[in-house]
Amino acid sequence: MRSSVEIFDMATRECEVVWQTDDLVEAPNWSRDGEFLVVNGDGLLYALSLDEDEPEPEPIDTGFAVRLNNDHGISPDGASIAFSDHTLYGKSCIYLLGDGGDEPRQVTDKMPSYWHGWSPDGKELAYCGDRGGVFDIYTISIKGGPERRLTHGEGHNDGPDYSADGQWIYFNSSRTGTMQIWRMRTDGSDLQQLTSDGYGDWFPHPSPDGSKVLFLSYDADVTGHPRDKQVRLRLMDADGSNVETLIEFFGGQGSINVPNWSPDGAAFAFVRYFQTTD
């Protein structure tokens, strides 16, 4: 067994296995109607039904895009999927699928760009962009056009996701040394550091009601966000207070890279990994 797609119930604090496979799968999104999860594997997207005891992954047609990474997510209205793909340019480019055309529509001109969040009104995307080896946070209209740079080279900045009210962008940054969770206004102002502890903190995801933020923590000696490490999922209040550990497991890259809360905030999805023997 390589990958286990699971759901963590916030009320019971227990995990339920949705699907397990010998293949590598990553980054579960929850559909807006709560009926399925979207995951990626082998460069493609798949839907996993939550209404079946033993779901079979259903391929999602992404047209020419067949080299997707683990940065993808469903629009607030459930009609479109944003994803990052390497097929045409050999570098990660952001596309939209399902917004009126049969093929994915390119959104970003500058690359590499790695999608991470939709604004609650569905009009903008937040992403991490590598510009000359400098990783910063950007936003862009879903129609494309010029990107807006929100951070300016202070460490590695990554993993942006919007608060439910659209007032904040949460992200992780190494600007003070160890990777920690920060937030800023959507224009890049009012920068606030939210975590400051002995872990390397990545991929913050605000809850649908805006009260909590889920994030992934590595041991402090781990560099970057690799797969196959002992990690923990932690929860805090929106202002960074009351941090608690929900679960420790073998995971990392691919476990919660993208927004993963259920629509009602009662649960979240993640991927647990198993050590390979080869």
C-alpha positions in Angstrom: 0.0 0.0 0.0 1.3 3.5 -0.9 -1.5 6.0 -0.4 -4.5 6.2 1.9 -7.0 8.9 1.2 -8.7 9.7 4.6 -11.3 11.9 6.2 -10.7 13.4 9.7 -14.0 14.0 11.6 -13.8 17.2 13.7 -16.4 16.0 16.2 -15.1 12.5 16.9 -11.4 13.2 16.1 -11.3 10.0 14.2 -10.1 9.1 10.7 -12.1 7.2 8.1 -10.4 5.6 5.1 -12.0 6.6 1.8 -9.7 4.8 -0.6 -6.3 3.1 -0.6 -4.0 2.3 -3.5 -0.6 1.0 -4.4 -0.2 4.2 -6.5 0.9 7.6 -5.4 -2.1 10.0 -5.1 -2.1 13.5 -3.6 -3.9 16.6 -2.6 -7.6 15.9 -1.9 -10.2 18.7 -2.6 -13.7 18.4 -1.4 -16.5 19.1 -4.0 -18.8 21.9 -3.2 -21.8 19.6 -2.9 -19.9 17.3 -0.6 -20.3 14.3 -2.8 -16.8 13.5 -3.9 -13.1 14.3 -3.5 -10.7 15.3 -6.3 -7.1 13.9 -6.1 -4.2 13.9 -8.6 -2.1 10.9 -9.6 0.3 10.2 -12.5 -0.3 13.7 -13.9 -4.1 13.4 -14.0 -7.1 14.3 -11.9 -9.6 11.8 -10.5 -12.9 12.0 -8.6 -13.5 9.8 -5.6 -17.2 9.3 -4.7 -18.1 9.6 -1.0 -21.3 7.7 -1.5 -19.7 4.3 -2.1 -18.1 1.9 0.3 -15.4 1.0 -2.2 -15.1 3.9 -4.7 -13.3 3.6 -7.9 -11.4 6.7 -9.1 -13.2 8.3 -12.1 -10.8 10.2 -14.4 -11.5 13.9 -14.9 -11.0 14.9 -18.5 -8.3 17.7 -18.5 -7.8 17.7 -22.3 -4.2 18.3 -23.4 -3.1 18.8 -19.8 -1.6 15.4 -18.7 1.3 16.5 -16.5 -0.5 18.0 -13.6 1.2 18.5 -10.2 -0.6 18.5 -6.9 -1.9 22.1 -7.0 -5.6 22.1 -8.0 -8.9 23.2 -6.6 -12.6 23.7 -7.2 -14.2 27.1 -7.7 -16.6 28.5 -5.1 -19.5 27.9 -7.3 -18.4 24.3 -8.1 -18.3 25.0 -11.9 -14.6 25.1 -12.6 -11.3 23.6 -11.5 -8.0 25.5 -11.4 -4.9 23.4 -11.7 -1.2 23.7 -12.4 0.3 21.7 -15.3 3.6 21.2 -17.1 2.5 19.7 -20.5 3.0 22.6 -22.9 5.9 24.5 -21.4 7.8 22.1 -19.2 7.1 24.5 -16.3 4.1 24.8 -14.1 1.4 27.0 -15.6 -2.1 27.7 -14.1 -5.2 26.8 -16.1 -9.0 26.8 -15.6 -11.2 23.9 -16.7 -14.9 24.0 -17.1 -15.5 27.8 -17.4 -17.1 27.6 -20.9 -14.6 25.8 -23.1 -13.8 22.2 -23.8 -10.0 22.6 -23.2 -8.2 24.1 -20.2 -7.8 27.9 -20.5 -4.4 29.3 -19.6 -4.5 32.0 -16.9 -0.8 32.8 -16.1 1.8 33.9 -18.6 4.7 33.9 -16.2 6.1 30.5 -15.1 6.5 28.5 -13.0 3.3 29.3 -11.2 1.7 27.0 -8.6 -2.0 27.4 -7.9 -3.2 27.4 -4.2 -6.4 29.3 -3.6 -9.6 30.8 -5.0 -11.0 34.1 -3.6 -14.4 33.5 -2.1 -16.1 35.5 -4.8 -14.5 33.3 -7.4 -12.9 36.3 -9.2 -9.2 35.8 -8.3 -6.6 33.1 -7.8 -3.8 33.1 -5.3 -0.6 31.2 -6.1 3.1 30.8 -5.5 5.4 32.0 -8.4 9.1 31.3 -8.9 10.6 34.3 -10.6 14.3 33.9 -11.0 14.6 31.5 -8.1 12.6 33.8 -5.7 9.3 32.3 -4.5 6.6 34.8 -3.7 2.9 35.1 -3.4 0.8 36.5 -6.3 -2.8 37.0 -7.2 -4.4 37.2 -10.7 -7.9 37.6 -12.2 -9.4 34.4 -13.4 -9.5 36.1 -16.8 -5.7 36.3 -16.8 -3.8 39.5 -17.3 -1.1 41.0 -15.1 -0.2 39.2 -11.9 -0.1 41.1 -8.6 2.9 40.5 -6.4 2.1 40.5 -2.7 5.4 39.5 -1.1 8.9 40.6 -2.1 11.6 38.1 -1.7 11.7 37.8 2.1 12.5 34.1 2.3 10.5 31.4 0.6 6.8 32.3 0.4 4.3 29.6 -0.5 0.9 28.0 0.0 -1.5 31.0 -0.1 -5.2 30.4 0.7 -8.0 32.9 1.3 -10.0 33.4 4.5 -13.7 32.7 4.2 -14.6 36.4 4.3 -12.0 37.3 1.6 -10.2 39.7 3.9 -7.0 37.7 4.5 -4.5 35.5 2.6 -2.9 32.9 4.8 0.5 31.5 3.6 3.8 30.0 4.8 7.1 31.9 4.8 10.7 31.3 5.9 11.4 35.0 6.2 12.3 34.6 9.9 14.3 31.4 9.4 12.1 28.3 10.0 9.0 28.1 7.8 6.0 29.5 9.7 2.4 30.5 9.1 1.6 34.1 8.3 -1.3 36.1 7.0 -1.8 39.4 5.2 -4.5 41.5 3.7 -5.3 40.7 0.1 -3.4 43.8 -1.0 -0.3 42.5 0.8 -0.6 44.9 3.8 -0.9 44.2 7.5 1.5 41.3 7.5 1.2 39.1 10.7 3.2 36.1 11.8 0.9 33.5 13.4 3.1 30.6 14.4 6.5 30.7 16.0 7.5 27.3 17.4 9.8 24.4 16.9 8.2 23.1 13.7 8.4 23.9 10.0 4.8 24.9 9.2 3.3 24.6 5.7 0.0 24.9 3.7 -2.5 26.8 5.9 -6.2 26.2 5.1 -8.8 28.4 6.8 -12.1 26.6 7.7 -15.3 27.5 5.9 -16.6 29.5 8.8 -13.4 31.4 9.1 -12.8 30.5 12.8 -9.9 28.0 12.4 -6.8 27.3 10.3 -5.5 23.8 9.5 -1.8 23.4 8.6 0.9 20.8 8.2 4.0 20.7 10.5 7.3 19.1 10.0 10.1 18.6 12.5 12.3 21.7 12.5 15.3 19.9 10.9 13.3 19.0 7.7 14.1 21.2 4.7 11.3 22.1 2.4 8.1 20.0 2.2 9.2 16.5 1.3 7.0 13.4 1.2 7.5 10.4 3.5 8.2 12.1 6.8 6.6 12.0 10.2 4.3 15.0 10.2 1.4 16.4 12.2 -1.8 18.2 11.2 -2.4 21.1 13.6 -5.3 23.5 14.1 -5.3 27.0 15.4 -7.7 29.9 15.8 -7.8 32.4 12.9 -5.5 34.8 14.8 -2.9 32.1 15.5 -4.0 31.4 19.1 -4.9 28.0 20.7 -2.7 25.8 18.5 -3.4 22.1 18.9 -2.2 18.9 17.3 -5.0 16.8 15.7 -3.1 13.9 14.3 0.5 12.6 13.7 1.2 10.4 10.7 3.5 9.5 7.8 3.0 12.0 5.1 4.1 15.5 3.9 4.2 16.6 0.3 0.8 15.7 -1.2 -1.0 15.3 2.2 -2.8 18.7 2.3 -1.2 20.9 -0.3 -4.6 22.3 -1.4 -7.9 23.4 0.2 -9.3 20.3 1.8 -12.1 21.2 4.2 -15.6 19.7 3.7 -18.2 22.4 2.7 -19.7 22.4 6.2 -16.4 22.4 8.0 -17.2 19.3 9.9 -14.3 17.3 8.4 -11.3 17.6 6.2 -9.5 15.2 3.8 -5.8 14.3 3.7 -3.5 11.6 2.3 -1.5 9.3 4.5 1.5 7.6 2.9 3.2 4.2 3.6 6.9 3.6 3.3 7.9 2.0 0.0 10.3 -1.0 0.1 12.0 -0.5 -3.2 
